[in-house]
């Protein structure tokens, strides 16, 4: 895939996530707060995924699933930092689903935000 396409997608997902996160922080009604957290979480996750795909594109790599992405990182040591890999490894499908589909709060949501920030940061350093 094209590095620039993934970079653009990552930045757009992050922008949407940050907007929804900001709205969520101001919201008082619980169901609206959960809905906003769900949208933000999905976008934080996909921003991180696209950032990693942008990094992969530099090496002509591409993944098609979370497991395949994990395997490619293992097969290509140093392609992302150990810190990003550690958080990527913890942001599995189950964690993402709990926040991104069920609206659960707490450390899970924070971890998705951290994943996004680390991945986008590394993507931008690789420019």
OpenMM code with the backbone's topology and positions (N, CA, C; nanometers):
from openmm import Vec3, app, unit

residues = "UNK UNK UNK UNK UNK UNK UNK UNK UNK UNK UNK UNK UNK UNK UNK UNK UNK UNK UNK UNK UNK UNK UNK UNK UNK UNK UNK UNK UNK UNK UNK UNK UNK UNK UNK UNK UNK UNK UNK UNK UNK UNK UNK UNK UNK UNK UNK UNK UNK UNK UNK UNK UNK UNK UNK UNK UNK UNK UNK UNK UNK UNK UNK UNK UNK UNK UNK UNK UNK UNK UNK UNK UNK UNK UNK UNK UNK UNK UNK UNK UNK UNK UNK UNK UNK UNK UNK UNK UNK UNK UNK UNK UNK UNK UNK UNK UNK UNK UNK UNK UNK UNK UNK UNK UNK UNK UNK UNK UNK UNK UNK UNK UNK UNK UNK UNK UNK UNK UNK UNK UNK UNK UNK UNK UNK UNK UNK".split()
positions = [
    Vec3(0.0835, -0.1193, 0.0000),
    Vec3(0.0000, 0.0000, 0.0000),
    Vec3(0.0875, 0.1251, 0.0000),
    Vec3(0.0259, 0.2318, -0.0292),
    Vec3(0.0933, 0.3595, -0.0396),
    Vec3(0.1106, 0.4235, 0.0988),
    Vec3(0.2322, 0.4615, 0.1302),
    Vec3(0.2645, 0.5220, 0.2592),
    Vec3(0.1793, 0.6465, 0.2851),
    Vec3(0.1662, 0.7316, 0.1853),
    Vec3(0.0934, 0.8570, 0.2024),
    Vec3(-0.0552, 0.8341, 0.2292),
    Vec3(-0.1123, 0.7337, 0.1673),
    Vec3(-0.2541, 0.7027, 0.1915),
    Vec3(-0.2736, 0.6625, 0.3375),
    Vec3(-0.1868, 0.5744, 0.3868),
    Vec3(-0.1983, 0.5319, 0.5263),
    Vec3(-0.1712, 0.6479, 0.6211),
    Vec3(-0.0756, 0.7322, 0.5880),
    Vec3(-0.0466, 0.8479, 0.6732),
    Vec3(-0.1684, 0.9400, 0.6809),
    Vec3(-0.2278, 0.9685, 0.5667),
    Vec3(-0.3454, 1.0553, 0.5634),
    Vec3(-0.4596, 0.9932, 0.6443),
    Vec3(-0.4824, 0.8635, 0.6242),
    Vec3(-0.5890, 0.7946, 0.6983),
    Vec3(-0.5620, 0.7995, 0.8486),
    Vec3(-0.4372, 0.7763, 0.8882),
    Vec3(-0.4024, 0.7799, 1.0308),
    Vec3(-0.4322, 0.9174, 1.0901),
    Vec3(-0.3912, 1.0208, 1.0204),
    Vec3(-0.4111, 1.1564, 1.0725),
    Vec3(-0.5588, 1.1951, 1.0770),
    Vec3(-0.6362, 1.1506, 0.9791),
    Vec3(-0.7804, 1.1797, 0.9799),
    Vec3(-0.8515, 1.1047, 1.0925),
    Vec3(-0.8165, 0.9778, 1.1113),
    Vec3(-0.8767, 0.9016, 1.2218),
    Vec3(-0.8411, 0.9658, 1.3561),
    Vec3(-0.7165, 1.0078, 1.3705),
    Vec3(-0.6747, 1.0709, 1.4968),
    Vec3(-0.7511, 1.2009, 1.5200),
    Vec3(-0.7681, 1.2784, 1.4157),
    Vec3(-0.8409, 1.4049, 1.4273),
    Vec3(-0.9851, 1.3806, 1.4743),
    Vec3(-1.0507, 1.2845, 1.4130),
    Vec3(-1.1886, 1.2521, 1.4511),
    Vec3(-1.1914, 1.2034, 1.5958),
    Vec3(-1.0976, 1.1163, 1.6313),
    Vec3(-1.0923, 1.0626, 1.7677),
    Vec3(-1.0769, 1.1749, 1.8699),
    Vec3(-0.9870, 1.2675, 1.8422),
    Vec3(-0.9642, 1.3774, 1.9354),
    Vec3(-1.0864, 1.4686, 1.9473),
    Vec3(-1.1567, 1.4905, 1.8357),
    Vec3(-1.2787, 1.5712, 1.8398),
    Vec3(-1.3853, 1.5033, 1.9257),
    Vec3(-1.4035, 1.3726, 1.9062),
    Vec3(-1.5052, 1.2987, 1.9825),
    Vec3(-1.4650, 1.2871, 2.1292),
    Vec3(-1.3357, 1.2724, 2.1549),
    Vec3(-1.2873, 1.2678, 2.2926),
    Vec3(-1.3184, 1.3999, 2.3626),
    Vec3(-1.2950, 1.5097, 2.2950),
    Vec3(-1.3224, 1.6415, 2.3515),
    Vec3(-1.4722, 1.6583, 2.3806),
    Vec3(-1.5552, 1.6162, 2.2857),
    Vec3(-1.7008, 1.6220, 2.3070),
    Vec3(-1.7413, 1.5351, 2.4257),
    Vec3(-1.6808, 1.4169, 2.4355),
    Vec3(-1.7133, 1.3235, 2.5431),
    Vec3(-1.6802, 1.3841, 2.6792),
    Vec3(-1.5671, 1.4540, 2.6880),
    Vec3(-1.5250, 1.5125, 2.8155),
    Vec3(-1.6273, 1.6154, 2.8656),
    Vec3(-1.6962, 1.6821, 2.7725),
    Vec3(-1.7937, 1.7858, 2.8088),
    Vec3(-1.9341, 1.7301, 2.8311),
    Vec3(-1.9603, 1.6131, 2.7765),
    Vec3(-2.0949, 1.5540, 2.7808),
    Vec3(-2.1307, 1.5081, 2.9225),
    Vec3(-2.2547, 1.5317, 2.9601),
    Vec3(-2.3018, 1.4894, 3.0929),
    Vec3(-2.3950, 1.3679, 3.0823),
    Vec3(-2.4649, 1.3553, 2.9739),
    Vec3(-2.5609, 1.2452, 2.9580),
    Vec3(-2.4853, 1.1169, 2.9271),
    Vec3(-2.5042, 1.0145, 3.0089),
    Vec3(-2.4226, 0.8933, 3.0053),
    Vec3(-2.4281, 0.8189, 2.8716),
    Vec3(-2.5460, 0.8054, 2.8126),
    Vec3(-2.5551, 0.7317, 2.6859),
    Vec3(-2.4836, 0.8041, 2.5723),
    Vec3(-2.4906, 0.9357, 2.5716),
    Vec3(-2.4174, 1.0132, 2.4708),
    Vec3(-2.2673, 1.0031, 2.4950),
    Vec3(-2.2284, 1.0049, 2.6232),
    Vec3(-2.0876, 0.9924, 2.6591),
    Vec3(-2.0324, 0.8581, 2.6105),
    Vec3(-2.1071, 0.7505, 2.6310),
    Vec3(-2.0656, 0.6170, 2.5863),
    Vec3(-2.0554, 0.6123, 2.4344),
    Vec3(-2.1531, 0.6718, 2.3663),
    Vec3(-2.1505, 0.6727, 2.2190),
    Vec3(-2.0279, 0.7480, 2.1679),
    Vec3(-1.9974, 0.8612, 2.2274),
    Vec3(-1.8807, 0.9393, 2.1860),
    Vec3(-1.7507, 0.8643, 2.2148),
    Vec3(-1.7437, 0.7971, 2.3292),
    Vec3(-1.6251, 0.7184, 2.3635),
    Vec3(-1.6061, 0.6038, 2.2637),
    Vec3(-1.7164, 0.5432, 2.2224),
    Vec3(-1.7113, 0.4334, 2.1253),
    Vec3(-1.6537, 0.4818, 1.9927),
    Vec3(-1.7014, 0.5952, 1.9449),
    Vec3(-1.6521, 0.6508, 1.8182),
    Vec3(-1.5053, 0.6908, 1.8308),
    Vec3(-1.4708, 0.7553, 1.9401),
    Vec3(-1.3315, 0.7961, 1.9611),
    Vec3(-1.2404, 0.6739, 1.9663),
    Vec3(-1.2813, 0.5715, 2.0396),
    Vec3(-1.1988, 0.4509, 2.0540),
    Vec3(-1.1723, 0.3842, 1.9198),
    Vec3(-1.2758, 0.3694, 1.8392),
    Vec3(-1.2570, 0.3075, 1.7070),
    Vec3(-1.1577, 0.3888, 1.6247),
    Vec3(-1.1714, 0.5186, 1.6291),
    Vec3(-1.0824, 0.6036, 1.5497),
    Vec3(-0.9404, 0.6066, 1.6035),
    Vec3(-0.9227, 0.6014, 1.7353),
    Vec3(-0.7876, 0.5906, 1.7903),
    Vec3(-0.7217, 0.4608, 1.7433),
    Vec3(-0.7985, 0.3523, 1.7476),
    Vec3(-0.7449, 0.2229, 1.7055),
    Vec3(-0.7020, 0.2273, 1.5584),
    Vec3(-0.7911, 0.2744, 1.4714),
    Vec3(-0.7583, 0.2749, 1.3288),
    Vec3(-0.6499, 0.3758, 1.2939),
    Vec3(-0.6380, 0.4831, 1.3687),
    Vec3(-0.5269, 0.5760, 1.3477),
    Vec3(-0.3955, 0.5033, 1.3735),
    Vec3(-0.3901, 0.4270, 1.4818),
    Vec3(-0.2699, 0.3507, 1.5132),
    Vec3(-0.2384, 0.2461, 1.4085),
    Vec3(-0.3409, 0.1761, 1.3639),
    Vec3(-0.3218, 0.0727, 1.2606),
    Vec3(-0.2687, 0.1340, 1.1320),
    Vec3(-0.3292, 0.2428, 1.0883),
    Vec3(-0.2829, 0.3065, 0.9645),
    Vec3(-0.1419, 0.3636, 0.9804),
    Vec3(-0.1094, 0.4126, 1.0987),
    Vec3(0.0269, 0.4623, 1.1215),
    Vec3(0.1272, 0.3484, 1.1067),
    Vec3(0.0961, 0.2322, 1.1632),
    Vec3(0.1849, 0.1165, 1.1482),
    Vec3(0.1919, 0.0737, 1.0026),
    Vec3(0.0801, 0.0743, 0.9333),
    Vec3(0.0811, 0.0387, 0.7905),
    Vec3(0.1645, 0.1375, 0.7093),
    Vec3(0.1643, 0.2638, 0.7486),
    Vec3(0.2477, 0.3627, 0.6811),
    Vec3(0.3956, 0.3300, 0.7007),
    Vec3(0.4303, 0.2885, 0.8219),
    Vec3(0.5686, 0.2470, 0.8508),
    Vec3(0.6030, 0.1223, 0.7700),
    Vec3(0.5104, 0.0270, 0.7647),
    Vec3(0.5307, -0.0947, 0.6851),
    Vec3(0.5550, -0.0614, 0.5381),
    Vec3(0.4793, 0.0342, 0.4853),
    Vec3(0.4858, 0.0662, 0.3419),
    Vec3(0.6261, 0.1068, 0.2986),
    Vec3(0.7008, 0.1664, 0.3886),
    Vec3(0.8383, 0.2055, 0.3577),
    Vec3(0.9210, 0.0821, 0.3202),
    Vec3(0.8900, -0.0313, 0.3809),
    Vec3(0.9621, -0.1571, 0.3556),
    Vec3(0.8845, -0.2490, 0.2603),
    Vec3(0.7862, -0.1934, 0.1899),
    Vec3(0.7007, -0.2713, 0.0987),
    Vec3(0.6289, -0.3857, 0.1692),
    Vec3(0.5896, -0.3632, 0.2932),
    Vec3(0.5124, -0.4607, 0.3683),
    Vec3(0.3680, -0.4136, 0.3780),
    Vec3(0.2787, -0.5081, 0.3998),
    Vec3(0.1372, -0.4779, 0.4180),
    Vec3(0.0775, -0.5912, 0.4996),
    Vec3(-0.0142, -0.5599, 0.5874),
    Vec3(-0.0809, -0.6647, 0.6643),
    Vec3(-0.2309, -0.6564, 0.6411),
    Vec3(-0.2986, -0.7640, 0.6718),
    Vec3(-0.4422, -0.7710, 0.6455),
    Vec3(-0.5244, -0.8054, 0.7695),
    Vec3(-0.4586, -0.8232, 0.8826),
    Vec3(-0.5303, -0.8494, 1.0075),
    Vec3(-0.4388, -0.8150, 1.1246),
    Vec3(-0.4983, -0.8075, 1.2428),
    Vec3(-0.4192, -0.7756, 1.3611),
    Vec3(-0.3125, -0.8833, 1.3837),
    Vec3(-0.3491, -1.0087, 1.3669),
    Vec3(-0.2540, -1.1196, 1.3832),
    Vec3(-0.1431, -1.1116, 1.2790),
    Vec3(-0.1801, -1.0871, 1.1534),
    Vec3(-0.0806, -1.0779, 1.0473),
    Vec3(0.0135, -0.9600, 1.0717),
    Vec3(-0.0414, -0.8502, 1.1202),
    Vec3(0.0398, -0.7316, 1.1521),
    Vec3(0.1381, -0.7678, 1.2635),
    Vec3(0.0898, -0.8371, 1.3639),
    Vec3(0.1742, -0.8823, 1.4750),
    Vec3(0.2879, -0.9698, 1.4223),
    Vec3(0.2554, -1.0646, 1.3352),
    Vec3(0.3561, -1.1549, 1.2791),
    Vec3(0.4609, -1.0784, 1.1987),
    Vec3(0.4175, -0.9800, 1.1215),
    Vec3(0.5116, -0.9018, 1.0399),
    Vec3(0.6068, -0.8203, 1.1279),
    Vec3(0.5561, -0.7725, 1.2405),
    Vec3(0.6422, -0.6980, 1.3321),
    Vec3(0.7479, -0.7917, 1.3900),
    Vec3(0.7073, -0.9118, 1.4261),
    Vec3(0.8010, -1.0113, 1.4800),
    Vec3(0.9051, -1.0492, 1.3730),
    Vec3(0.8596, -1.0671, 1.2490),
    Vec3(0.9488, -1.1073, 1.1399),
    Vec3(1.0438, -0.9953, 1.0972),
    Vec3(1.0127, -0.8719, 1.1331),
    Vec3(1.0932, -0.7558, 1.0933),
    Vec3(1.1323, -0.6748, 1.2160),
    Vec3(1.2216, -0.7304, 1.2984),
    Vec3(1.2586, -0.6601, 1.4221),
    Vec3(1.3120, -0.5198, 1.3925),
    Vec3(1.2723, -0.4280, 1.4767),
    Vec3(1.3191, -0.2904, 1.4610),
    Vec3(1.2316, -0.2056, 1.3711),
    Vec3(1.1309, -0.2664, 1.3086),
    Vec3(1.0453, -0.1867, 1.2201),
    Vec3(0.9635, -0.0856, 1.3004),
    Vec3(0.9277, -0.1223, 1.4235),
    Vec3(0.8681, -0.0271, 1.5169),
    Vec3(0.9422, -0.0426, 1.6495),
    Vec3(0.9282, 0.0551, 1.7358),
    Vec3(0.9982, 0.0516, 1.8644),
    Vec3(0.9413, -0.0560, 1.9556),
    Vec3(1.0212, -0.0941, 2.0542),
    Vec3(0.9756, -0.1932, 2.1527),
    Vec3(0.8563, -0.1396, 2.2313),
    Vec3(0.8578, -0.0104, 2.2603),
    Vec3(0.7467, 0.0496, 2.3336),
    Vec3(0.6168, 0.0424, 2.2561),
    Vec3(0.6230, 0.0728, 2.1263),
    Vec3(0.5032, 0.0643, 2.0433),
    Vec3(0.4587, -0.0803, 2.0299),
    Vec3(0.5540, -0.1717, 2.0133),
    Vec3(0.5152, -0.3124, 2.0015),
    Vec3(0.4460, -0.3605, 2.1282),
    Vec3(0.4976, -0.3204, 2.2434),
    Vec3(0.4388, -0.3639, 2.3700),
    Vec3(0.2930, -0.3186, 2.3803),
    Vec3(0.2671, -0.1932, 2.3482),
    Vec3(0.1287, -0.1450, 2.3586),
    Vec3(0.0433, -0.2034, 2.2457),
    Vec3(0.1011, -0.2181, 2.1256),
    Vec3(0.0281, -0.2822, 2.0154),
    Vec3(-0.0145, -0.4219, 2.0566),
    Vec3(0.0760, -0.4948, 2.1192),
    Vec3(0.0499, -0.6320, 2.1622),
    Vec3(-0.0625, -0.6367, 2.2658),
    Vec3(-0.0737, -0.5337, 2.3485),
    Vec3(-0.1776, -0.5322, 2.4514),
    Vec3(-0.3127, -0.4847, 2.3974),
    Vec3(-0.3100, -0.4137, 2.2853),
    Vec3(-0.4337, -0.3640, 2.2247),
    Vec3(-0.4834, -0.4708, 2.1261),
    Vec3(-0.5253, -0.5820, 2.1824),
    Vec3(-0.5738, -0.6894, 2.0969),
    Vec3(-0.7191, -0.6654, 2.0588),
    Vec3(-0.7714, -0.7544, 1.9786),
    Vec3(-0.9080, -0.7415, 1.9301),
    Vec3(-1.0088, -0.7347, 2.0449),
    Vec3(-0.9867, -0.8126, 2.1497),
    Vec3(-1.0789, -0.8156, 2.2617),
    Vec3(-1.0852, -0.6799, 2.3313),
    Vec3(-0.9691, -0.6208, 2.3592),
    Vec3(-0.9665, -0.4900, 2.4238),
    Vec3(-1.0338, -0.3859, 2.3357),
    Vec3(-0.9990, -0.3849, 2.2079),
    Vec3(-1.0593, -0.2867, 2.1155),
    Vec3(-1.2101, -0.3036, 2.1111),
    Vec3(-1.2584, -0.4269, 2.1064),
    Vec3(-1.4026, -0.4515, 2.1008),
    Vec3(-1.4737, -0.4052, 2.2276),
    Vec3(-1.4103, -0.4245, 2.3426),
    Vec3(-1.4724, -0.3834, 2.4685),
    Vec3(-1.4956, -0.2330, 2.4724),
    Vec3(-1.4030, -0.1577, 2.4188),
    Vec3(-1.4165, -0.0121, 2.4206),
    Vec3(-1.4892, 0.0365, 2.2960),
    Vec3(-1.4478, -0.0139, 2.1796),
    Vec3(-1.4988, 0.0372, 2.0525),
    Vec3(-1.6371, -0.0103, 2.0154),
    Vec3(-1.6840, -0.1179, 2.0764),
    Vec3(-1.8190, -0.1656, 2.0454),
    Vec3(-1.9115, -0.1631, 2.1663),
    Vec3(-1.8557, -0.1756, 2.2869),
    Vec3(-1.9397, -0.1797, 2.4069),
    Vec3(-1.9281, -0.0529, 2.4904),
    Vec3(-1.8351, 0.0329, 2.4539),
    Vec3(-1.8227, 0.1616, 2.5226),
    Vec3(-1.7651, 0.1553, 2.6623),
    Vec3(-1.6949, 0.0456, 2.6954),
    Vec3(-1.6360, 0.0365, 2.8291),
    Vec3(-1.5319, 0.1464, 2.8483),
    Vec3(-1.5130, 0.1850, 2.9710),
    Vec3(-1.4251, 0.2968, 3.0027),
    Vec3(-1.3026, 0.2485, 3.0811),
    Vec3(-1.2254, 0.3416, 3.1268),
    Vec3(-1.1128, 0.3102, 3.2133),
    Vec3(-0.9825, 0.2950, 3.1382),
    Vec3(-0.9003, 0.2072, 3.1878),
    Vec3(-0.7661, 0.1874, 3.1332),
    Vec3(-0.7686, 0.1413, 2.9875),
    Vec3(-0.8709, 0.0705, 2.9476),
    Vec3(-0.8792, 0.0208, 2.8092),
    Vec3(-0.8831, 0.1380, 2.7109),
    Vec3(-0.9648, 0.2354, 2.7403),
    Vec3(-0.9762, 0.3524, 2.6532),
    Vec3(-0.8447, 0.4297, 2.6513),
    Vec3(-0.7856, 0.4476, 2.7663),
    Vec3(-0.6575, 0.5189, 2.7769),
    Vec3(-0.5503, 0.4466, 2.6955),
    Vec3(-0.5507, 0.3146, 2.7014),
    Vec3(-0.4522, 0.2355, 2.6277),
    Vec3(-0.4688, 0.2549, 2.4766),
    Vec3(-0.5916, 0.2641, 2.4277),
    Vec3(-0.6129, 0.2905, 2.2849),
    Vec3(-0.5589, 0.4281, 2.2459),
    Vec3(-0.5799, 0.5259, 2.3311),
    Vec3(-0.5259, 0.6598, 2.3047),
    Vec3(-0.3728, 0.6560, 2.3007),
    Vec3(-0.3128, 0.5863, 2.3956),
    Vec3(-0.1662, 0.5756, 2.3998),
    Vec3(-0.1136, 0.5046, 2.2752),
    Vec3(-0.1818, 0.3991, 2.2341),
    Vec3(-0.1437, 0.3265, 2.1129),
    Vec3(-0.1434, 0.4216, 1.9936),
    Vec3(-0.2478, 0.4981, 1.9790),
    Vec3(-0.2577, 0.5941, 1.8692),
    Vec3(-0.1435, 0.6950, 1.8744),
    Vec3(-0.1228, 0.7541, 1.9896),
    Vec3(-0.0197, 0.8570, 2.0023),
    Vec3(0.1197, 0.8030, 1.9704),
    Vec3(0.1513, 0.6848, 2.0223),
    Vec3(0.2827, 0.6257, 1.9949),
    Vec3(0.2987, 0.5921, 1.8466),
    Vec3(0.1967, 0.5296, 1.7891),
    Vec3(0.2057, 0.4881, 1.6488),
    Vec3(0.2158, 0.6084, 1.5552),
    Vec3(0.1324, 0.7077, 1.5764),
    Vec3(0.1373, 0.8274, 1.4912),
    Vec3(0.2700, 0.9003, 1.5113),
    Vec3(0.3179, 0.9054, 1.6342),
    Vec3(0.4479, 0.9680, 1.6606),
    Vec3(0.5606, 0.8987, 1.5856),
    Vec3(0.5618, 0.7664, 1.5876),
    Vec3(0.6659, 0.6929, 1.5137),
    Vec3(0.6511, 0.7117, 1.3633),
    Vec3(0.5279, 0.7137, 1.3170),
    Vec3(0.5048, 0.7354, 1.1741),
    Vec3(0.5644, 0.8698, 1.1334),
    Vec3(0.5398, 0.9723, 1.2121),
    Vec3(0.5906, 1.1058, 1.1788),
    Vec3(0.7418, 1.1143, 1.1898),
    Vec3(0.8027, 1.0379, 1.2806),
    Vec3(0.9490, 1.0348, 1.2911),
    Vec3(1.0113, 0.9672, 1.1690),
    Vec3(0.9381, 0.8764, 1.1090),
    Vec3(0.9893, 0.8029, 0.9919),
    Vec3(0.9765, 0.8805, 0.8621),
    Vec3(0.9369, 1.0050, 0.8709),
    Vec3(0.9209, 1.0875, 0.7493),
    Vec3(1.0550, 1.1173, 0.6861),
] * unit.nanometer
topology = app.Topology()
chain = topology.addChain("A")
for resn in residues:
    res = topology.addResidue(resn, chain)
    for name in ("N", "CA", "C"):
        topology.addAtom(name, app.Element.getBySymbol(name[0]), res)
